[in-house]
Amino acid sequence: MQTELYLDEQQLTALPDTVAAQTQLVTLSAFRNQLTTLPAWLWTLGELRLLNLGENRLQTVAEDIRALRHLHTLDLGHNQLTALPDALGDLEGLTRFLYLGHNRLASLGGGVTRLAALRYLNVADNRLDALPESIGAMARLRELRVQGNRLPGLPASLGRLAELRELHLTGNRITSLPEAVGSLRELRHLDLRANALHELPESVGMLRELRHLDLRANALRELPDVLATLPRLEKLDLRWNRGLRLPGWLADLEARGCTVLS
């Protein structure tokens, strides 16, 4: 029996009802079509592990998605979603990948933050003006992409994401970082480009695994000296911070092999 079905780029306006009988499907991909709604029978395909519905015209997803209990990868990106079903949080098997970028979400919703085992979350290019405090419960996250939203700041609970390695925040409205950011001890890549940062907390000196720090196009006036102590920093980008006073220790960073762009 067929276990994989690819219906990508076929200008479909609806999923074919014949798919309903393929109850052993593990992979169903129908990206880049013209789907506006999803049939009720989709949620009866209980063996699905991967569901790709990206680049369609979906505005809602039913709470019945909770029935896909084996799902580990879900792509709903590049649609027209304004809200998420709370039932997403019931998908305990959703551990690998959740892509919600390029929608119209104004709120992340508590359901997503119940996915305590999820490792990759992308909510870039939405309309988010806050991350919920409950995001700190997503303890297994390794990569979080929230670029292109409207965030003025970050919750302190973000510091509980002890396994986070990449944090992408380009193009928000962030004016300051919580001291708790220093608790992200596994962080390798921190992208803060095109925000409104005036300063960085001293706790950034605790990011001992950090390799890449992008601070382009902010409003920084000075840098904390603790940045000079980051032992694994490979690239520090400071361009387009008008009025930034460049400290002498930048030369020391460069001397040890770190690329400094200013």
C-alpha positions in Angstrom: 0.0 0.0 0.0 1.2 3.5 -0.8 2.9 5.3 2.1 4.0 8.5 0.3 2.0 10.9 -1.8 3.2 14.1 -3.5 0.6 16.5 -5.0 2.9 19.5 -5.1 2.5 22.3 -7.7 -0.6 20.9 -9.4 -2.9 24.0 -9.1 -5.2 22.0 -6.9 -8.1 23.9 -5.3 -9.0 20.9 -3.2 -7.4 17.6 -2.1 -8.7 14.7 -4.1 -11.2 12.7 -2.2 -9.6 9.5 -3.5 -6.7 10.2 -1.0 -9.1 9.4 1.9 -8.8 5.7 1.2 -5.0 5.7 1.6 -5.1 5.2 5.3 -1.5 4.0 5.5 0.0 7.3 4.2 3.0 8.4 6.2 3.9 11.4 4.0 1.5 13.7 2.3 2.8 16.8 0.5 0.6 19.3 -1.3 2.6 22.5 -1.3 2.3 25.3 -3.7 -1.3 24.7 -4.8 -4.5 26.8 -4.4 -6.1 25.1 -1.4 -8.4 27.3 0.7 -9.9 24.6 2.9 -9.1 21.1 4.1 -11.4 18.1 4.0 -12.6 16.4 7.2 -11.2 13.1 6.1 -7.6 14.5 6.2 -7.7 14.1 10.0 -8.5 10.4 9.7 -5.1 9.6 8.1 -3.8 8.6 11.5 -0.4 7.2 10.3 0.8 10.5 8.9 4.3 11.5 10.0 4.9 14.4 7.6 2.3 16.8 6.3 3.3 19.7 4.0 0.6 22.2 3.1 2.8 25.2 2.6 2.2 27.8 -0.1 -1.5 27.5 -0.3 -4.4 29.9 0.6 -5.5 28.3 3.9 -7.2 30.6 6.4 -8.0 28.1 9.1 -7.0 24.6 10.3 -9.5 22.5 12.2 -9.1 21.5 15.9 -9.4 17.9 14.5 -5.7 18.0 13.6 -5.2 16.6 17.1 -6.0 13.2 15.6 -2.7 13.1 13.7 -0.9 11.9 16.8 2.1 10.4 14.9 2.9 13.6 13.1 6.5 14.8 13.6 6.8 17.4 10.7 4.2 20.0 9.8 4.5 22.8 7.3 1.7 25.4 7.2 3.9 28.2 6.0 3.0 30.8 3.3 -0.7 30.6 3.8 -3.2 33.1 5.2 -3.7 31.8 8.7 -4.8 34.4 11.3 -5.1 32.0 14.2 -3.9 28.5 15.1 -5.9 25.6 16.5 -5.2 25.1 20.2 -5.1 21.4 19.3 -1.6 21.8 17.9 -0.4 21.5 21.4 -1.9 18.0 21.6 0.5 16.7 18.9 3.0 15.1 21.3 4.8 13.5 18.4 5.5 16.8 16.7 9.2 16.9 17.5 11.1 17.7 14.4 9.7 20.7 12.5 6.9 23.2 12.7 6.8 25.9 10.0 4.2 28.6 10.4 6.1 31.4 8.7 4.6 33.9 6.2 1.1 33.9 7.6 -1.0 36.6 9.3 -0.7 35.5 12.9 -1.1 38.2 15.5 -0.6 35.7 18.4 1.3 32.5 18.8 -1.3 30.9 20.9 -0.8 28.7 23.9 -1.3 25.5 21.9 2.1 25.8 20.2 4.0 26.4 23.4 2.7 23.1 24.8 4.9 21.3 22.2 7.6 20.6 24.8 9.6 18.2 22.6 9.7 20.3 19.4 13.1 21.1 18.1 12.5 23.6 15.2 9.9 26.4 15.2 9.5 29.0 12.5 7.0 31.8 12.9 8.8 34.4 10.8 7.1 37.1 8.8 3.8 37.2 10.7 2.2 40.0 12.8 3.3 38.9 16.3 3.7 41.7 18.8 4.7 39.5 21.7 6.0 36.0 22.5 4.0 34.4 25.3 5.7 33.6 28.6 4.8 30.0 28.1 7.4 29.7 25.3 9.8 28.9 28.1 8.1 25.4 28.3 9.4 24.5 24.9 12.5 23.0 26.5 13.8 21.0 23.5 13.9 23.8 21.0 17.2 24.1 19.1 16.2 26.7 16.5 13.7 29.5 16.9 12.9 31.8 14.0 10.8 34.9 14.7 12.2 37.4 12.3 10.0 39.9 10.5 7.4 40.4 13.2 6.6 43.3 15.6 8.2 42.3 18.8 9.2 45.2 21.1 10.9 42.8 23.5 11.4 39.2 24.6 9.9 37.4 27.7 12.3 36.4 30.5 11.1 32.8 30.1 13.1 32.6 26.9 16.1 31.9 29.1 14.6 28.5 30.0 15.3 27.2 26.4 18.4 25.5 27.6 19.0 23.6 24.3 18.5 26.5 21.9 21.3 26.9 19.4 19.9 29.4 16.9 17.8 32.5 17.6 16.7 34.6 14.7 15.1 38.0 15.5 15.9 40.2 12.5 13.4 42.9 11.6 11.5 43.4 14.8 11.2 46.4 17.2 13.3 45.0 20.1 14.7 47.8 22.3 16.4 45.6 24.9 17.1 42.0 25.8 16.2 40.4 29.1 19.1 39.4 31.4 17.8 35.9 31.1 19.3 35.7 27.6 22.5 34.8 29.3 21.0 31.4 30.3 21.0 30.2 26.7 24.3 28.4 27.3 24.1 26.3 24.0 23.4 29.3 21.8 25.6 29.4 18.7 23.9 32.0 16.4 22.1 35.2 17.6 20.7 37.4 14.9 19.4 40.8 16.1 19.7 42.7 12.9 17.4 45.6 12.2 15.9 46.2 15.6 16.0 49.2 18.0 18.6 48.0 20.5 20.3 50.7 22.6 22.4 48.4 24.7 23.1 44.8 25.5 22.9 43.2 28.9 26.1 42.1 30.7 24.7 38.6 30.7 25.6 38.1 27.0 29.1 37.3 28.4 27.7 34.0 29.6 27.0 32.8 26.0 30.2 30.8 25.9 29.2 28.8 22.8 28.2 31.8 20.7 29.8 31.8 17.2 27.8 34.5 15.3 26.4 37.7 16.7 24.6 40.0 14.2 23.9 43.5 15.6 23.5 45.3 12.3 21.2 48.3 12.0 20.3 48.9 15.6 20.8 52.0 17.8 23.7 50.8 19.9 26.0 53.5 21.4 28.4 51.2 23.2 29.2 47.5 23.7 29.6 45.6 26.9 33.3 44.6 27.5 32.2 41.0 28.2 31.8 40.5 24.5 35.6 40.4 24.3 35.6 37.3 26.6 33.4 35.1 24.4 35.8 32.3 23.6 34.2 30.9 20.4 33.0 34.0 18.7 33.8 33.8 15.0 31.8 36.7 13.6 30.6 40.0 15.1 28.7 42.3 12.8 28.3 45.9 14.0 27.5 47.7 10.8 24.9 50.5 10.5 24.9 51.5 14.2 25.2 55.2 14.0 27.0 56.7 16.9 28.5 53.4 18.1 31.7 53.9 20.0 34.1 51.1 18.9 36.1 49.7 21.8 39.8 48.9 21.6 39.3 45.2 22.3 37.7 44.7 18.9 41.3 44.5 17.6 42.0 41.7 20.1 39.0 39.7 18.7 40.3 40.1 15.2 43.8 39.1 16.3 42.5 35.7 17.5 40.5 35.1 14.2 37.1 36.6 14.8 35.7 38.5 11.8 34.6 42.0 13.0 32.5 44.1 10.6 32.0 47.7 11.6 
